Each structure stands twice: as structure tokens, then as C-alpha cells.
Amino acid sequence: MTRRSIPTIVALLALAAACQRGAPPLTEAQRTAIADSVRQADDQLFAALNAKDVQRMMSFYVPGDDVISADAGMIYPSRDSLEKSSRAFWSSLKSVSIARDQQRIAVLAPKAVVVTETWHGTFTDSAGKSMDTKGAYTVVWERRDDGWKILAENNSYPMPAPQPAPAPTRKRG
């Protein structure tokens, strides 16, 4: 299975779980309203990322271990492992600036939406070294009693290129 197929499989599973048999199809106005509400939640998630606010970031995920998160070629086995890794990563940064480039929203059902977006950002570590990167992010949002929550996500981005070895210095002699 390729990394590209994971979001498709997750989206199809979300669709199957969220669709109600015999429910009337959504109107265009309903789809627009649902997409707008998810866009607001997604904007708030990006604000939390830029603020390096892990507690706020984690508030966007479904509770318990129902969350599925894939990032840079690995799948987190639990919500706790995702939070622990997130705390370690974001606390290692001096600053971050992430912006969305493109966004596509697919309303699957009244309580299930898939968002795929591209982003770019600059990450500066505690030593002041900056890295510019970009990536693609796919999220399955599920409507719960307390709002839109992330049920599944896949974040992919290119690995940094290896730095060339310094040229050998010649001894003068």
C-alpha cells in the first residue's frame, strides 16, 4: 500500500461509516454551510500550529484511540503517542510559520468531511537554524457533539536533502 492510498482508504471508510441509509442527499446550500464550518475548524487548527499550542492542537482530535494519524511515513499507534511526539517536536522549535497554499473540501455526509490541502512553512529550531519546507495534508473531520474533530490525518512532506560534506582542506607544507 502506498502513502497516497491511505487518504483514499480513510475517506472511503469515513464515507461508509457516516452515510445514513435512506437519508436524502445534501443540498448545495447544506454542503456549503458544512464546508464553511469545517474550514473554520481547519483555520483554527492552523492558528494553533503557528502558535505551537499543542494543547489546543490536540483539542481538535477525537478523544481516545480512535484517531488515526500518519506523518512522514509512520502511523502513530495511539492518541497519547501522537500527543507525546507533538509536544517533543513543537517544543524543540523557536518559531514556526505555516501557511496553506491550496485547499479542497469534500463533504461526504452531514457529519463527515475530507479536507486535502497543500502548505508551506518555515521551522526555526532552538539554535536558530531555519528550514523551509512544504507538504500535503489530508484530514477526515467528523462532526461530534462538541464540534468538528479530526478522526484521521495524513501529513506528507519531502525529507530534507542531505547536506554535502565539507570539502577537505589542503595542508600547506
Residue pairs with C-beta under 8 A, 6 or more apart in sequence:
1 9
3 70
3 73
3 154
3 156
6 70
6 154
7 114
7 116
7 138
7 154
10 68
10 114
10 138
10 140
10 152
10 154
11 106
11 108
11 114
11 138
11 140
14 108
14 112
14 114
14 140
14 142
14 151
14 152
15 108
15 109
15 112
17 112
18 108
18 109
18 110
18 111
18 112
18 142
19 108
19 109
19 112
20 109
23 109
23 110
26 34
26 107
26 109
26 110
30 110
31 107
34 107
34 110
34 113
35 105
35 107
35 113
37 148
38 105
38 107
38 113
38 115
38 141
38 148
39 103
39 105
41 60
41 141
41 147
41 148
42 103
42 115
42 117
42 139
42 141
44 60
45 57
45 60
45 150
46 98
46 99
46 100
48 56
48 57
48 60
49 57
49 96
49 98
50 96
50 97
50 98
52 90
52 91
52 93
52 96
54 83
54 86
54 87
54 90
54 91
57 86
57 90
58 79
58 82
58 83
58 86
60 148
60 149
60 150
61 67
61 69
61 79
61 82
61 149
61 150
62 79
62 142
62 144
62 149
62 150
62 151
63 79
64 79
65 78
65 79
65 80
66 79
66 151
67 76
67 79
67 82
67 150
67 151
67 152
68 75
68 151
68 152
68 153
69 75
69 76
69 82
69 152
69 153
69 154
70 76
70 153
70 154
70 155
71 153
71 154
71 155
72 155
72 156
72 157
72 159
76 82
76 85
90 96
92 125
92 126
93 123
93 124
93 125
93 126
94 124
94 125
94 126
94 128
95 122
95 123
95 124
96 121
96 122
96 123
96 124
97 121
97 122
98 119
98 120
98 121
99 119
99 120
99 121
100 117
100 118
100 119
101 117
101 118
101 119
101 120
101 134
102 117
102 118
103 115
103 116
103 117
104 115
104 116
104 117
105 113
105 114
105 115
106 113
106 114
106 115
106 116
107 113
108 114
110 143
111 142
111 143
112 140
112 141
112 142
112 143
113 140
113 141
113 143
113 148
114 138
114 139
114 140
114 141
115 137
115 138
115 139
115 141
116 136
116 137
116 138
116 139
117 136
117 137
117 138
118 134
118 135
118 136
118 137
119 134
119 135
119 136
119 137
120 132
120 133
120 134
120 135
121 132
121 133
121 134
122 130
122 131
122 132
123 130
123 131
123 133
124 130
124 131
125 131
131 160
133 157
133 158
133 160
134 157
134 158
135 155
135 156
135 157
135 158
136 155
136 156
136 157
137 153
137 154
137 155
137 156
138 153
138 154
139 150
139 152
139 153
140 150
140 151
140 152
140 153
141 148
141 149
141 150
141 151
142 148
142 149
142 150
142 151
143 149
